[in-house]
Amino acid sequence: MPRKGENIYKRKDGRWEGRYKVGYNESGTAKYRSVYGKTYQEVKLKLVELKAIPIQHNSSGKLTVKELFEEWLSAVKLRVKESTYANYRMKADKHILPEFGGMRYEQLTVQMLHSFIENKLKCGLSAKYVSDIVIVFKSMAKYISRIHGFKNLLADVILPKVTKKEMKLFSENQQNQLCNYLLKNPDNTSVCVLLSLYTGLRIGEICGLKWDDIDFEKSILTVRRTVQRIRTGVHGTKLIVDSPKSRSSKRSIPIPNFLANILQKFRDNNDFYILSGNSKITEPRTMQRKFKSILKKANLPSINYHALRHMFATNCIKIGFDVKTLSEILGHASVETTLNRYVHSSMERKTQCMNLLKIAA
């Protein structure tokens, strides 16, 4: 006979039914399932086995994507740079939360994310940018899975295929044309363009460079800071002076002798920024505009300022730099980054290399 509280009873059809708890719904009410058998003892044995399985407290069902994102962003803010946090926050507020913020986390599906990716691509966003958005979402899901034990619902989401765009660079003649213009029209901006072309400095590093960062006795330049404009919301921005991009980006670079001599002529107050010539910061987009103006005056096609860094790397390999040395000068954590992203081979260089091959006599 069943005991009181066992939740086992005999049905009208003659079978025995036992009920057991499987979890809780959104309001916290317990959810039950039933098992059946021909005898009381059969049902009781089934319940003993089923009750040994831990109840899954699916608390993720009560939390929205927005709530979980806020938790993740609060945690990640403690360990990343301000610019990185601003980037995560912007992608969440502008792209992810408007689409999924009000949904319960457990409602997310791989199909939803793939549709989201497809729609973003149709809106004209690049595959690289959409991929970056989804990576932020995946990072949140991975954190939630690790901290709360929830299932990682985004683990199987496939990122869009990113096609690497070839960086537009100047030919050797065009580079000479640029250098001739800069030397004939010397000012602080021209000197900084030369610095990027012959040291590989990023535009933010150039904007943050002070005279005090150059040891003229040893002809060594030290990268200590970078300048960038970051988002403070969907529409707001602010200019910040921060530490370099990564630990390896904080580096010391020997300055070529000819460039050290040019810098000596412009040397000023140690606390002044080299680009602005005073204590005021020049932001990267202003430098980009000045660079475009220089190219126009020099009768050269328009290219991105970052192309100077790529040309520096390519020129260094061409004249015999070993990759490890070049990687450290560029501030990369690995030589793979240097080779895969910053070293370009022109058709002229490919031809020169191929002509080194000779038939055995």
N, C-alpha and C positions, 0 to 999 in steps of 0.2 A: 504493500500500500504506500502511496506517496506521503511524504512528510509535509507538514505545514511550512510554507515558504519556499518549497522546491520549485514551484512554477511548472509542475507536471500534472496533467489531468487527462482523463479519458474522454474522447470525443463521442458524439452521438453515432458516428459511423463505426465505432468499435476500436478505432486506432487510438494510440497514446500520443500526446503532443507535449513537447517541452520547449519552453521559451528561454532564450539567453541574450544577454546584453552585448551589442556589437560596437557601441559608440554613442555619440551625442550629436544632435542636430544644432543648427545655428542658435536656437534659443536656449540651448543647454539641456534640453529634455533628452532622456535616454532613448536610444533606438534598440529594438529587439528583432530577433529572427527566431524561426521555429524549426524544430526537427521532429520527425515522426517515426514510430515503430509499432510493431504488433504487440509488444509487451512493455510494461512499466520499466523493467530492468534494462531492456534494450535502449530505451530513450535515455534513461539515467546514465548509462555508459557513454552514450554519444555526447551528452551534456558535459560530463567530466572531461572529455577530450577537448571539446570546444572551449570550455571555460579556462583551460590551461593556456590558451592563446591570449597574449596581452591585448587589452582594448586600445585601439588607436584613437587618441584624443586629437581629432583633426581641427586644432585651433586655427590653422591657416585659413579655414573656411570663413572665419569671422573677420579676417584682416583683408583690407583692400591693397591693391598694388601701390597706391599712393602712400598708405601707412607704412608698408614695408620699405618703400623707397626712402622715405624720410628717416627710417631707422638706419638703413644702410649708409645714406649720405652723412648722417651724424657720426657714424663710426669711421667712415673713410676720411672724413675731414681731419681727423686727428693724425693721419699718417701720410698725407699727400700735400704737395705744394698748393698754395692758394689758387694758382692758375689751373692746376689739374682739377681741383674741386669745382672751380667755376665752370670748367668744361663739362664735367659730369652733370652738374646742376642744370646747365643750359640745355643739354640734350634731353634730360628728363623732363624739364618744364615745357620745352618747346615741341618735343616730338612724342615722347613715350606717355606721359601722364594725360595729355589731352585725349589720347586714344584708349588707354587702359586704366587710368588712375582710379576710376570709380568702381572697377570690377573687383570681385573677390579673387584673391590669388589662385585659388583652386579651380577657377573657371577658365584660366588661361590654357590654350592648346597650341601645339606646334603649328597647326593649320592657321590659327589666328595670326601668329607671328610671320608666317610666310606670306600671308595676304598683306600684312602691314608693310613688309619689305617690298613687295611688288608695287603697292600703291605709292610708296615713297620714291621708287625708281621712276614711276610714271609721272610723278610731279616734277621730275627733272633733277633730283638730287643724284650725285655721283654714287657709284657702287661703293667707293671707298668711304664716303661720308655715311651712307646708310649702314655699312658694315660697322663703322665706329659707334653708331647709335645702338645697334643691336648688341655689340660687345659690352656696352655700359649696362644694358638690360641683363645680359648673361652674368655679369659680375655681381649684380644685385641678387639674382636667383641662386648663384653659387654660395654667396654669403648666407642667405636665408636658410639654405639647405644645411650648411655647416653649423650654424648657430642654433637653429630651431629644430633641425631634423626633418624639415618639410621635404617633400620630393622636389628635385630640381626639374621644374616643368619646361625649362628652356634648354636643357642639355642637348636635345636632338635638333634644335633649330639650325638650319644650314645658312651660312652667311652668303651673301651675293658674291659672285666671282668678280674680283678686282683686276682690271687690266692696267698694267703699269704703263703710264704715259712717258714718252721719251722727253726728257728735259731739253728745251731749246737753248743751245749754246752758241757762242760766237766761234767763228773760225779763227785760225792763228792771225790772219791779216786783220780781221775785225777787232781782235783783242789788242793788236798793235795800234790800230786806229783809235781805240778807246784810251789807251795809255798815253798816246801822243796828245790827245785833247786834254786829259787830266793834268799832264805836266805843263802844258802851255797855258792852262787856266787854273793855277793853283789857289785853292782856298780850303777851308776845313772840310767841306763836303767832298771835294776831289781827293783829299788825303785819305778820308775814310773809305772811299770807293777803292782806292789803291790798296788799303789795308785788307779789305775783304778779298780782293783779287789775289793778293800775295801772302795771306795768312789763313784764309778760309773762314774768317769770323762771320757768324750769323748776323742778320740785320739788328736783332735785339741786343746782341753783344756789342755791336758797333755803337748803338745809341747809348749804351750804358758805360762806355769806356771813358775813363778820366786820365788826365796826364799823369796822375800819381800811379797809374797802373803800368807805366812804362819805366823800366830801369835803363836809363840811357848809358850808364857805364858798362852794363853787360849786354845791352841791346836785346832785352827780353821783355815781352809783353805778357801780363797776367790777366786772365779773364776772371773777374770777380763777381760780375752782376749782369743781368739782362733786363731789358725794358720790354714790356708788352701791355697791350690793352686787353682786358678781360671783361667778360659779361658779368653783370651783377643781378641779372634777371632776364626775362624774355627780351626786354628792350634796353635796359640800362647797361652802361659800360664804365670802366674806370681804368686809368693808367697806373701800372705798378712797376716798381723797381724791385726785382727779386734776385735770389741766388741763381746761378746758372742752371740750365735745363736738367742736368744730372750731376752725380758726383764726378764723373769723368769729364764733364764739360768745364769744370773749374780747373783750368790748366795754364801752364806757362809756355809761351811760344817764342823761339828765337826770331828776331826780326832781320830780314835780309839787309845787308849793308847799305844798299842804295836807298832803301826805304827809311832806314834809321837816319840817314843824312837829311832826307826831306822832312821828317818829323821834327828834327832839331830846329829847323827854320820856323816852325809853327809853335814851338814849345811855349806853354803858358802856365798860368796858376795851376798848381798841382790839384786843386779841388775842382777845377773846371772840367766840364765834359768836352772831349775833343771835338765832337761833331758840332755842338752849338757854340763853342767858344766862350761859354760862360757857365753859370751854375744851374741853368735851366735845362730840363730834359727835352730832347727831340724824340718824338714818338716814331715808331717804325713806319707807319703809313705816310708820315711827312717825309721821311727819308726815301721811301719808295717813290714818292712824287718827284723829289729832287733828282733821283737817279734817272727817272723817265725823261726829265727835262734835259739832263746831260746827254743822254743818248740821242735825243732829237737834235740838239745843237751839234753833236758830233756826226750827224747824218748816219746814224746806226739804227737798225730795227729795234723795236721794243722787246725787252726780255724782263723776266722777273729778277729782282735783286738777288734772290737765293741762287740764281744761275752762276753768280760769281764764285760761290763756294764750290759748286760742281766743277767749274772750269779750273779752279785752283787744284782740286783733287786730281783731275784728269791730267793737268800739266805736270804735277809732281810725279805721277807714275810714268809719264812719258820720258822725263829726264832722269829716271832711275831711283826715285825714293823707294825704300822698302815699305811694304804695306803696314807693318807694325808702327813705324815712325809716323807715317802719314795718319794712321788711325788715332794716335795720341795727340797729334797736332790739331786734328779736327774735333777731338773731344768725344770720340766714340768709345763705347764700352767693348766693342768687338770689331775685329778686322772684317768680319762678314758684312757688317753694316757699311763699312767703307767701300768694299768691293761691289756689293749689290746695289747700292744707292747712289754712290758719288763718283764712280769711275766710269767714264764713257770713252768709247773707242770710235774715232771718226773713220770714214772710208779710206782716207789718206793713210791713217795709221795702220789700218788693216792691210792695206796694199803693201806698205813698208815691211810689215811682219811676214806676209806671205812670200815676198820676194827674197826673204832670207833663206827660203828653202831652195836647195840646189840638187840636181840629179848627180848621183855618184858617178865619178869618171870611170 
